[in-house]
Amino acid sequence: MKKNCSYLFFAILFLTACSSTKKVSTTTNTAIPVNGNISIANDGKVWASLWQQRAAEYKALCFQAYNIARQRVDEGVKRVGTKPLAIVTDIDETLLDNSPYDAKRGLQNLDYDDKTWKEWTDKGKADTVPGAPAFLKYAASKGITIFYITNRNENERAATLYNLQRYGLPNTNDEHLLLKQSNSSKESRRQDVLKTHDILLLCGDNLPDFDLLYDNHPSEESRIVTTQKLQKEFGNKYIVIPNPSYGDFEGALFQFNYKLSAAQKDSVIRAKIKTDK
């Protein structure tokens, strides 16, 4: 595949990313491709992972997000409320960097699957997203409780806690780690937190991390309309961390059809991406 296709797809990933339901469908090709035979979709994941790992701009965006979050903490602790304050945060690509997993799958021209994902999380060795540990420790020092709402599965609990505890993150225990339930919606878990705490901030990389309006697989157009409706919340209550690799933006692109082949996904990308005429 020509190099410009990689850049075109990376562009759409970067511009539309904010994403954390893991992930999309599995392809059947197990050979590591050579000589440019990788699909557009998976080649895009390689470039996205490279950007996440190597670009100073990625780190700058993360620092920017968490610097804003720190300002909101300083403002929030001055207000008097009836319940203690909490921060709700996602884990993958918000606190932990899983780009080595995505890069390996992309280079093999393969997509996410449950088995290899659990093999990765079981290692408990994911690095942290720039700025995340320092921010959460700062918030905890101000008396704010941290709740981790993630769509990792129950069988990933021990390894997830181990990975978070490696970096001394606050409130990393069973009580504050709220894993996936019967469905991927995080709304009921947010409501559970609200029974005892006021949520000052929500941190995430995928828009369903923030609001019920993003649940139930809305279309690309609906996601944009909702984002415009909620625009004042971003940077105030909603803190978004960049994730160009995966998420509901990708699901919406493919109409949440997780059975598409690599060739079918490539066809959708070619049809939807804007190019100079």
Order of alpha helices (4+ residues) and beta strands (2+ residues): alpha-alpha-alpha-beta-beta-alpha-alpha-beta-alpha-beta-alpha-beta-alpha-beta-alpha-beta-alpha-alpha
